[in-house]
Amino acid sequence: MHAFRFDAIDLPPEALAARRRIREFLTSEQKRRDFVSYRNSWNSFDPEFSRRAGAAGFIGVTWPREYGGAAQSSLVRFVITAEMLAAGAPCGAHWIADRQSGPQILRNGSARARRDILPRIAAGECYFAIGMSEPGSGSDLAAVRTSAVRDGEEWRINGQKIWTSNAHRAHYLIALTRTGEAGPDRHGGLTQFIVDLSRPGVTVRPIRNLAGGHEFNEVFFDDYRVADDMRVGGVGEGWRMVTSELAFERSGPDRFLSDYRLLVEMIEHLRENPDPRQEIAVGRLVAHLAALLRMSTAVAGLLERGENPALEAALVKDVGTAFEREIPEIARLLVPVLPSFEAGEPFAEALAQVMLHAPSFTLRGGTREILRGMIARGLGLR
Ligand SMILES: Cc1cc2nc3c(=O)[nH]c(=O)nc-3n(C[C@H](O)[C@H](O)[C@H](O)COP(=O)(O)OP(=O)(O)OC[C@H]3O[C@@H](n4cnc5c(N)ncnc54)[C@H](O)[C@@H]3O)c2cc1C
């Protein structure tokens, strides 16, 4: 039986200093670039913003200096990412590379991959996509069929990925491939490779999302050749890599702050003359947010201590994304304004934006049912 580890964490002085620095940076970026907070989330792609964030030292902050990092703690990184989301900064270009691909390469990539790729990510100039899901293999990643076959010093990849966010504008993706037999526990025979999306043998086709936008894609591999030193981790170790990477993917503030700006716009709307029902609803949401903030900070603390936060990360994502989905439902009941992109009104636009994206919050990065299965197992219930 596993107990959840959500210890209260006092942010260290360097994290508080980082919060001051990132707030100053975001205020000056907002003035300079005039980004509209309620239009952005961590899927808003703005290479110029990412380049400036990299130059100011806000990407790859936990990585060693030799790879362009700032050798800071996970708590410093936590504060920086939370502030970017809270400000509605267009931070999507570097988000996945900073959150999970870079840390994966740092821990399990070859010397060449670390040397060539990490400094470019930290500079905000190199973006990654995640090549895990396939048609017929989303929740059940062990069923991946895209194959990689060894050919001398290279591998040849054939197959298809789906729902690949940003593949049309990223430089690389990390592909989970089948290189051998699955074995009795179904988790064997999987290997990850860094795929350069500019090279021949890989084709990216758009899929439109519910909002009509182009964020994710299908990706096809047709005898794509990749050098062995672009392998991430050992041959057959893909399952272990992916599960540890998903802990990074699931634990952060991006799992409860995706629609934070709608909460802010709602409070702005109600500020002047709230009735008791509105006060109670807003108070409840803000208390919920405070609890999530504490839980997610505790996961950053586990990462900092080198402990595996997979179980706690699954819980934060499940509770956090349920919170994200609740915000638009409560907002539309409390504020008598219809969602609209044309009204020229921040609340109406934020609500329209969030309503079209919210269904995906509890799917991307692992569905609720899968997370709850993990939590039940962690608690010894199955
Ligand atoms: C906005 C968005 C962005 C995404 N970006 C990426 C990306 O960049 N890279 C990438 O690789 N993937 C990405 N995905 C894919 C995402 O990870 C998958 O959609 C998700 O893992 C679910 O897989 P699936 O769609 O195949 O659904 P399925 O696995 O077919 O699941 C269908 C339903 O069955 C339920 N279910 C499945 N298995 C079980 C079980 N064992 N027990 C109980 N219930 C179960 C699920 O919870 C779900 O409700 C993205 C998805 C979205 C929505």
The ligand as a Gaussian input file, in Angstrom:
#p B3LYP/6-31G(d) Opt

LIG

0 1
 C       -5.387000      17.724000     -27.565000
 C       -4.663000      16.405000     -27.630000
 C       -3.319000      16.401000     -27.874000
 C       -2.636000      15.171000     -27.947000
 N       -1.293000      15.209000     -28.229000
 C       -0.631000      14.043000     -28.333000
 C        0.757000      14.051000     -28.687000
 O        1.365000      15.115000     -28.894000
 N        1.396000      12.880000     -28.824000
 C        0.774000      11.673000     -28.618000
 O        1.434000      10.648000     -28.717000
 N       -0.539000      11.642000     -28.283000
 C       -1.252000      12.785000     -28.154000
 N       -2.595000      12.766000     -27.837000
 C       -3.271000      11.479000     -27.730000
 C       -3.709000      11.098000     -26.320000
 O       -2.608000      10.767000     -25.524000
 C       -4.697000       9.943000     -26.488000
 O       -5.856000      10.471000     -27.122000
 C       -5.079000       9.323000     -25.181000
 O       -3.977000       8.676000     -24.607000
 C       -6.231000       8.312000     -25.369000
 O       -5.970000       7.410000     -26.380000
 P       -7.029000       7.124000     -27.556000
 O       -7.448000       8.439000     -28.131000
 O       -6.460000       6.104000     -28.467000
 O       -8.310000       6.535000     -26.826000
 P       -8.560000       5.014000     -26.380000
 O       -7.314000       4.477000     -25.754000
 O       -9.143000       4.273000     -27.541000
 O       -9.661000       5.214000     -25.250000
 C      -11.047000       5.440000     -25.559000
 C      -11.810000       5.488000     -24.250000
 O      -11.684000       4.214000     -23.568000
 C      -11.156000       4.393000     -22.267000
 N      -10.230000       3.289000     -21.941000
 C       -9.211000       2.833000     -22.708000
 N       -8.560000       1.830000     -22.071000
 C       -9.166000       1.668000     -20.871000
 C       -8.944000       0.817000     -19.746000
 N       -7.938000      -0.072000     -19.741000
 N       -9.755000       0.943000     -18.674000
 C      -10.761000       1.846000     -18.661000
 N      -11.034000       2.688000     -19.698000
 C      -10.241000       2.610000     -20.772000
 C      -10.389000       5.713000     -22.317000
 O      -10.314000       6.298000     -21.032000
 C      -11.259000       6.535000     -23.263000
 O      -12.339000       7.111000     -22.575000
 C       -3.319000      13.951000     -27.755000
 C       -4.691000      13.975000     -27.490000
 C       -5.368000      15.179000     -27.441000
 C       -6.844000      15.157000     -27.176000

